[in-house]
């Protein structure tokens, strides 16, 4: 069985972060492992507190995984400080980790700021250059590229700028009033569109975590980057389309789980 490691923060309500990553990786057919960067007190409406992991402890978490069950892919999510980013970049380089997917989480869906300004600088200088693909949303792409992104042409330009600057593939996630749900992948000098439709589901907490984890899971299973993104996008679109509502019993949850049988090959 292929394996994947999530290096990210915990979400106490289970919809995002480490919890979402483990669920997604498992349902996409790989064995999930974790290194926790922070504890958060949060739910779908906001983040009320963040308790960072100690940098030395995070190093030991990562070493414990790589020294025993070497991951076939790594997903990096919320990392709130420069010191933690330094540790992650150092250990991934030391172990020559492959299939590294970095989701540059800066702001939660609820609007809460999840990363400091100095950490953004370290993210750019140390972490993104060791990633194989990064998955920013529109606001994150603006921070990383330094340009305003208000159209699909801007998305293409930003993707090229980010990819060329950091030497990695870039998947810019659409939405944010620019398009329905069309994502753009820039890899090896080429642009690939992944078309989608906006699904009228208010339960979008953790969608970014889920997409990046699904990409990592499919890369771990040996799919090409384009195929991994396509499968991940189909997975999350199906999950949103199942209209899961945690307040209405277990029926919709069963539909969400049924969806994953085709992805667990």
matplotlib code that plots the C-alpha trace (Angstrom):
import matplotlib.pyplot as plt

x = [0.0, 1.3, 1.9, 1.5, 2.5, 0.6, 2.5, -0.1, -2.2, -5.0, -8.6, -10.6, -13.9, -12.4, -13.3, -9.8, -6.2, -4.7, -8.1, -9.3, -6.0, -6.1, -9.7, -8.9, -5.7, -7.4, -10.4, -8.1, -6.5, -3.2, -1.9, -2.0, 0.6, 0.9, 3.3, 1.3, 2.6, 0.0, -3.2, -6.1, -9.3, -11.6, -14.8, -16.5, -17.1, -13.6, -10.3, -10.3, -6.8, -3.5, -0.9, 2.2, 4.3, 7.9, 10.3, 12.5, 9.4, 8.2, 11.6, 11.3, 7.8, 9.0, 12.1, 10.0, 7.9, 10.8, 13.0, 10.3, 7.7, 9.2, 6.2, 5.5, 4.2, 4.1, 1.4, 2.3, -0.6, -0.8, 2.6, 2.3, 6.0, 9.3, 11.0, 8.7, 9.0, 12.8, 12.5, 10.2, 12.4, 15.5, 14.1, 12.5, 15.8, 17.7, 15.5, 15.2, 11.4, 9.4, 6.0, 5.8, 2.5, 2.5, -0.7, 0.4, -2.3, -2.4, -6.0, -8.7, -12.0, -13.6, -11.1, -8.8, -5.1, -3.0, 0.6, 2.8, 4.5, 8.0, 6.8, 5.6, 9.2, 10.6, 7.9, 9.1, 12.8, 12.9, 9.8, 8.4, 11.6, 11.6, 8.0, 7.0, 3.6, 2.0, -1.8, -2.6, -6.0, -6.5, -5.6, -2.5, -1.5, -1.6, 0.7, 3.2, 3.2, 2.9, 0.2, -3.6, -5.5, -8.9, -9.3, -8.3, -5.5, -4.2, -4.4, -2.2, 0.3, 0.5, 0.9, 3.9, 5.4, 5.2, 6.3, 9.3, 10.3, 10.2, 11.0, 7.9, 4.5, 1.6, -2.1, -4.0, -7.5, -10.3, -13.4, -13.3, -15.6, -13.3, -14.9, -17.1, -14.5, -11.8, -8.3, -5.0, -2.0, 1.4, 4.0, 7.0, 6.3, 2.7, -0.7, -3.5, -7.1, -9.3, -12.8, -15.5, -18.8, -19.5, -21.5, -24.0, -22.9, -22.3, -20.1, -16.8, -14.6, -11.4, -11.8, -8.2, -6.8, -8.9, -7.8, -4.1, -4.3, -6.1, -3.4, -0.7, -2.5, -2.7, 0.9, 1.8, -0.1, 2.0, -0.3, 1.1, 0.6, -2.1, -3.9, -3.5, -5.0, -7.9, -8.7, -8.4, -10.7, -13.3, -13.1, -13.7, -16.4, -18.2, -17.9, -19.4, -22.1, -23.1, -24.3, -23.1, -24.8, -23.5, -26.7, -29.0, -28.0, -25.8, -27.5, -25.5, -22.3, -22.9, -23.1, -19.8, -18.1, -19.7, -18.1, -14.6, -14.8, -13.6, -10.6, -9.3, -7.9]
y = [0.0, 3.4, 6.0, 9.8, 12.2, 15.3, 18.0, 20.5, 21.9, 20.2, 21.3, 20.6, 20.3, 17.8, 19.6, 20.9, 20.4, 17.1, 15.5, 16.3, 15.2, 11.8, 11.2, 12.2, 10.2, 7.1, 7.4, 7.8, 4.5, 5.4, 4.9, 8.3, 9.6, 13.0, 15.5, 18.2, 21.8, 23.4, 22.8, 25.1, 25.8, 26.2, 25.3, 26.1, 29.7, 30.7, 30.2, 31.2, 30.1, 28.6, 26.7, 26.0, 22.9, 23.3, 23.4, 20.6, 18.4, 18.9, 17.8, 14.6, 14.0, 14.1, 12.0, 9.4, 8.9, 9.0, 6.6, 4.0, 4.3, 6.5, 8.3, 8.1, 11.6, 14.6, 17.2, 20.4, 22.5, 25.1, 26.2, 29.4, 30.4, 30.7, 28.4, 25.5, 26.1, 26.0, 22.6, 21.2, 22.4, 21.0, 17.6, 17.2, 18.1, 15.7, 12.8, 13.7, 13.5, 13.2, 14.1, 17.1, 19.1, 22.4, 24.2, 27.7, 28.2, 31.8, 32.6, 30.2, 30.0, 31.9, 34.7, 34.1, 34.8, 31.7, 32.8, 35.6, 38.0, 36.7, 33.2, 34.1, 35.3, 32.0, 30.1, 31.7, 31.3, 27.8, 25.7, 26.4, 25.6, 22.1, 21.5, 19.6, 21.4, 24.2, 24.8, 28.5, 30.0, 33.4, 35.5, 33.3, 33.5, 37.3, 37.3, 34.9, 36.6, 40.2, 41.0, 41.4, 38.4, 39.5, 37.4, 34.1, 35.9, 37.1, 33.5, 32.3, 35.1, 34.5, 30.8, 31.4, 33.9, 31.7, 28.5, 30.2, 31.9, 28.8, 26.1, 24.1, 23.3, 25.6, 24.8, 28.0, 27.3, 29.2, 30.7, 33.9, 35.6, 35.0, 31.9, 29.0, 26.5, 26.5, 25.7, 26.3, 24.1, 25.4, 22.7, 22.2, 25.4, 24.4, 25.5, 23.0, 24.0, 21.9, 23.0, 22.8, 24.2, 26.0, 23.8, 25.6, 24.0, 26.2, 23.5, 24.4, 24.4, 22.5, 22.2, 23.4, 20.8, 18.1, 19.0, 19.1, 15.8, 14.1, 15.3, 13.9, 10.6, 10.1, 11.1, 8.5, 5.9, 6.7, 8.9, 11.8, 15.3, 16.1, 12.8, 13.3, 16.8, 15.6, 12.8, 15.1, 17.6, 14.9, 13.7, 17.0, 18.0, 14.7, 15.3, 18.8, 17.5, 14.9, 17.9, 16.6, 18.3, 17.2, 18.4, 16.1, 12.6, 10.0, 9.6, 12.2, 11.0, 7.6, 9.1, 10.9, 7.7, 5.8, 8.3, 7.1, 3.5, 4.6, 6.5, 3.8, 1.6]
z = [0.0, -0.9, 1.8, 2.3, 5.0, 6.0, 7.7, 8.8, 11.7, 13.5, 13.1, 16.2, 14.2, 11.8, 8.5, 7.6, 8.4, 9.5, 10.1, 6.5, 5.1, 6.8, 5.7, 2.2, 1.8, 3.3, 1.0, -1.9, -1.2, 0.6, 4.1, 5.8, 8.4, 10.1, 11.6, 13.5, 13.1, 15.4, 17.4, 16.5, 18.3, 15.4, 13.7, 10.4, 11.5, 12.7, 14.5, 18.2, 19.1, 17.7, 19.7, 17.6, 17.9, 19.2, 16.2, 17.7, 18.3, 14.8, 13.6, 15.7, 14.3, 10.7, 11.5, 13.2, 10.0, 7.5, 9.5, 9.6, 6.9, 4.1, 2.5, -1.2, -1.1, 1.3, 1.7, 3.5, 4.9, 7.6, 9.0, 10.9, 11.7, 10.0, 12.4, 11.6, 7.9, 8.2, 9.9, 7.3, 4.4, 6.1, 6.7, 3.3, 1.6, 4.0, 3.1, -0.6, -0.3, -3.5, -4.7, -2.3, -2.5, -0.7, 0.0, 1.1, 3.7, 4.7, 5.5, 6.6, 4.7, 7.6, 7.0, 10.0, 9.4, 9.8, 9.0, 10.1, 7.7, 8.4, 7.8, 4.3, 3.5, 4.8, 2.9, -0.4, 0.3, 1.8, 1.4, -2.0, -3.8, -2.4, -3.5, -6.7, -6.9, -4.9, -4.8, -4.0, -4.2, -5.7, -2.7, -2.0, -5.7, -5.4, -2.4, -4.0, -7.4, -6.3, -8.9, -8.7, -10.0, -11.3, -14.5, -16.0, -17.9, -14.6, -13.2, -16.1, -15.6, -11.9, -12.4, -14.7, -12.4, -9.4, -11.1, -12.7, -9.5, -7.3, -9.9, -9.2, -10.8, -9.7, -9.5, -9.0, -7.8, -9.4, -7.9, -5.8, -8.3, -11.3, -12.7, -11.7, -10.5, -13.2, -12.0, -14.0, -13.7, -14.9, -15.2, -17.5, -19.3, -20.2, -19.0, -18.4, -17.5, -15.3, -15.9, -13.2, -12.2, -9.0, -6.6, -4.4, -1.2, 1.9, 3.5, 1.9, 5.1, 4.3, 0.5, -0.1, 2.4, 0.8, -2.8, -2.0, 0.0, -2.9, -5.3, -3.0, -2.6, -6.3, -6.9, -4.3, -6.3, -9.4, -11.4, -13.4, -12.1, -14.6, -13.9, -10.1, -10.3, -12.5, -10.1, -7.1, -8.7, -9.5, -5.9, -4.3, -6.8, -6.0, -2.3, -2.6, -4.9, -2.3, -0.2, 3.1, 6.0, 9.4, 11.1, 9.2, 10.2, 8.5, 5.1, 3.1, 4.8, 3.3, -0.2, 0.4, 1.3, -1.6, -3.9, -3.0, -4.2, -7.7, -6.3, -3.9, -6.8]

ax = plt.figure().add_subplot(projection="3d")
ax.plot(x, y, z, "-o")
ax.set_aspect("equal")
plt.show()
